[in-house]
Amino acid sequence: SYVDQKVSVIMNDGRLVVGTLRGLDQTTNIIMQGCQERIFSEDEGVEVVELGLYMIRGDNIAVIGLVDENKDKELDLENLRGIPLPPLKH
């Protein structure tokens, strides 16, 4: 179970949210604490937007994965560049 662990969530619209998973239900609606959205850019570093407590509907989730907190702390987000993920097409 991923509950009470740091997870990364990629949503169907391409957004990436990182935080501590606090709960989920049978339809994969999730509640996360200490969340931040990470917005990638090819030209600038990653923009981090603090979200705090956050709920995501299960039908908006593409992928959930565990975060290696040691590696996450080593990331230099200010200098990390990347192509933003496009929205998921069904």
Secondary structure, DSSP 8 states (H G I E B T S, - for coil): --TTSEEEEEETTS-EEEEEEEEE-TT--EEEEEEEEEE--SSS--EEEEEEEEEE-GGGEEEEEE--HHHHHH--TTT-----------
